[in-house]
Amino acid sequence: MKSLQQLLDNDLILSFQEGNQAALETLVNRHKEKIFTSILFMVKDKYLAEDLFQDVFIKIIDTLRSNRYNEEGKFIQWALRIAHNLCVDYFRKVKRGSIISSDDKDVFDMLNLTNESADTSMIQSQTRQKLHDMLSHLPEEQREVIVLRHFADMSFKEIAQITNTSINTSLGRMRYGLINLRKMMVEYQIVF
């Protein structure tokens, strides 16, 4: 018999629906970093991201318990779509036009970067901060596509589904987002 870590997402879901709570824990642990990172990049506030992350899993658990899940092997895309929708709903509720960070730490601080020296650590920290600052200056649609593509490893097809746009629109937003990032790099003489 396979261990829980060896099971596919759909098998874990079925096991959870049959009463195995450990299957849900395995599923959450498998995908929590990707989902949390995506939320954090959208809201840019660690505490808000933690709250929304919990809301995402409450919604997931409710859907799984009521046997309404039918994504057929696409759990992570479904979970990221829920996360995206909850972030959008949050900003609609508070009627905020921009995303403001209230936390000095960001998702780059969560990356496990092993450093040999203090100089390397300082340079990496400054680079992460510069990238974070540049991303925050992009229009929301462009930032969202870049985050979902590069930090959540989603395909353009998945991004299009989550953002309710066409693949071409997602590709265009990525293209313009990267163009804008390059312009900022030249303007501020930033080299990565």
C-alpha positions in Angstrom: 0.0 0.0 0.0 1.3 3.5 -0.9 2.0 6.0 1.8 -0.1 9.2 1.7 2.9 11.2 0.3 2.9 8.9 -2.7 -0.8 9.3 -3.5 -2.0 11.6 -6.3 -4.1 14.6 -5.3 -7.3 13.0 -6.4 -6.6 9.9 -4.3 -5.9 12.1 -1.3 -9.2 13.8 -1.8 -11.1 10.5 -2.0 -9.3 9.3 1.1 -10.3 12.5 2.9 -13.9 12.2 1.8 -13.9 8.7 3.2 -12.8 10.1 6.6 -9.0 10.1 6.6 -8.0 13.5 8.1 -4.3 12.7 7.5 -5.0 12.7 3.7 -6.2 16.3 3.9 -3.1 17.3 5.9 -0.9 15.7 3.2 -2.7 17.6 0.5 -2.4 20.9 2.3 1.3 20.4 3.0 1.9 19.5 -0.6 0.4 22.8 -2.0 0.5 25.3 0.9 3.7 27.1 -0.2 2.5 27.7 -3.8 -1.0 28.9 -2.7 0.3 31.1 0.1 3.0 32.6 -2.1 0.4 33.4 -4.8 -1.9 35.1 -2.2 1.0 37.0 -0.7 2.0 38.4 -4.0 -1.5 39.6 -4.7 -2.2 41.2 -1.4 1.4 42.2 -0.3 0.5 41.8 3.4 1.7 38.8 5.3 -1.1 38.8 7.9 -3.9 39.4 5.3 -2.3 36.6 3.2 -2.5 34.3 6.2 -6.1 35.1 6.8 -7.0 34.6 3.1 -5.0 31.4 3.0 -7.1 30.0 5.9 -10.2 31.1 4.1 -9.1 29.3 0.9 -8.7 26.0 2.8 -12.0 26.4 4.7 -13.7 26.8 1.3 -11.7 23.8 -0.1 -12.6 21.6 2.9 -16.3 22.6 2.7 -16.4 21.8 -1.0 -14.6 18.4 -0.5 -16.9 17.4 2.5 -20.0 18.2 0.5 -18.7 16.1 -2.4 -18.9 19.1 -4.8 -15.3 18.9 -6.0 -15.1 17.7 -9.6 -12.0 19.2 -11.1 -10.6 15.8 -12.2 -6.9 15.9 -11.3 -6.5 19.7 -11.3 -6.6 20.4 -7.6 -3.8 23.0 -7.5 -5.3 25.0 -10.4 -8.7 24.9 -8.6 -7.2 25.9 -5.3 -5.3 28.8 -6.9 -8.5 29.9 -8.6 -10.2 30.0 -5.2 -7.3 32.0 -3.8 -7.4 34.4 -6.6 -11.2 34.9 -6.3 -11.0 35.5 -2.6 -8.2 38.1 -3.1 -10.3 39.9 -5.7 -13.4 39.7 -3.4 -11.4 41.1 -0.5 -10.3 44.1 -2.6 -13.8 44.7 -3.9 -15.1 44.8 -0.3 -12.6 47.3 0.9 -12.7 49.2 -2.4 -9.0 49.7 -2.5 -7.5 50.8 -5.7 -3.9 49.7 -5.0 -2.3 47.0 -3.1 -0.2 48.3 -0.2 2.3 46.4 1.8 2.2 46.8 5.6 4.9 44.2 6.2 8.6 44.5 5.6 8.9 40.8 4.8 7.8 39.4 1.5 7.6 36.1 -0.2 11.2 36.3 -1.2 12.1 36.0 2.4 10.4 32.6 2.5 12.7 31.2 -0.2 15.3 28.9 1.1 18.5 30.5 -0.2 21.6 29.1 1.3 24.4 31.7 1.5 28.1 31.3 2.0 28.7 34.8 3.2 27.1 37.9 4.7 27.9 39.8 1.4 26.0 37.3 -0.6 23.0 37.4 1.8 23.0 41.2 1.7 23.1 41.3 -2.1 20.3 38.8 -2.4 18.2 40.7 0.1 18.7 43.9 -1.9 17.9 42.2 -5.1 14.7 40.7 -3.7 13.7 44.1 -2.4 14.3 45.8 -5.8 12.3 43.1 -7.6 9.5 43.4 -5.0 9.5 47.2 -5.5 9.4 47.0 -9.2 6.6 44.4 -9.2 4.5 46.7 -6.9 4.8 49.5 -9.6 3.3 47.4 -12.3 -0.4 47.6 -13.2 -2.3 44.9 -11.2 -3.2 42.8 -14.2 0.5 42.6 -15.3 1.7 41.9 -11.8 -0.9 39.2 -11.4 0.1 37.3 -14.5 3.9 37.5 -13.7 3.2 36.2 -10.2 1.0 33.4 -11.3 3.4 32.4 -14.1 6.8 32.7 -12.4 6.0 32.1 -8.7 3.0 29.8 -8.9 4.4 28.0 -12.0 1.1 28.1 -13.8 0.6 27.8 -17.6 -0.9 30.6 -19.6 -4.0 28.4 -20.1 -4.4 28.1 -16.3 -3.8 31.8 -15.8 -6.4 32.6 -18.4 -8.9 30.4 -16.6 -8.2 31.9 -13.2 -8.3 35.5 -14.4 -11.3 34.9 -16.7 -9.4 36.2 -19.8 -8.2 34.7 -23.0 -4.8 33.1 -23.3 -3.8 35.9 -25.7 -4.8 38.5 -23.1 -2.6 36.7 -20.5 0.3 36.5 -22.9 -0.1 40.2 -23.7 -0.2 41.2 -20.0 2.9 39.1 -19.4 4.7 40.7 -22.4 3.8 44.3 -21.3 4.7 43.5 -17.7 8.1 42.3 -18.7 8.6 45.3 -20.9 7.7 47.6 -18.0 10.1 45.7 -15.7 12.9 46.1 -18.2 12.2 49.8 -18.5 12.4 50.2 -14.7 15.6 48.3 -14.6 17.2 50.6 -17.2 15.7 53.7 -15.5 17.0 52.8 -12.1 20.2 51.1 -13.4 19.3 47.8 -11.8 21.2 44.7 -12.8 20.2 41.2 -11.8 
